[in-house]
Amino acid sequence: MMISDEEKQKIKAEIVDKINSVLEKNGESFRMDRVNVLNRSDSVKFMGNYRVYDRKNYNAVSSEINTFLKQYGDVDIKSKKIRDSGMKFTTVSFSFEL
């Protein structure tokens, strides 16, 4: 069963809203603007990423977001610490297929 475009838009909006509300609640400045969708012949893959600047917030932020994302099933989550021109942050990418 393929997901309708309406359902895809709803899922994308849910993810962006939830991730941004968790980031905001934890005083993070980064906001996620979109989730990418890859339409495959037998499934739809959702992919996105966000940043956490304050390392002290990372566990709380990622724990809440990961719990939320897992409602969509098996989620692949990768995080990487980045140091970019003096700024330090952790970038988190996720993807799952429906």
Long-range contacts (C-beta under 8 A, 24 or more apart in sequence): 2-44, 3-44, 3-98, 8-37, 8-44, 11-35, 11-46, 11-72, 11-98, 12-37, 12-46, 15-46, 15-48, 15-69, 16-48, 18-65, 18-68, 19-48, 19-50, 19-65, 19-68, 22-61, 22-64, 22-65, 22-68, 23-50, 23-52, 23-61, 26-54, 26-57, 26-60, 26-61, 27-54, 27-57, 28-52, 28-53, 28-54, 28-57, 28-61, 29-53, 30-89, 40-97, 43-97, 43-98, 44-97, 44-98, 45-95, 45-96, 45-97, 46-72, 46-95, 46-96, 46-97, 46-98, 47-93, 47-94, 47-95, 48-93, 48-94, 48-95, 49-91, 49-92, 49-93, 49-94, 50-91, 50-92, 51-89, 51-90, 51-91, 51-92, 52-89, 52-90, 52-92, 53-87, 53-88, 53-89, 55-88, 55-90, 58-90, 62-92, 65-92, 69-94, 69-96, 72-96, 72-98, 73-97, 73-98
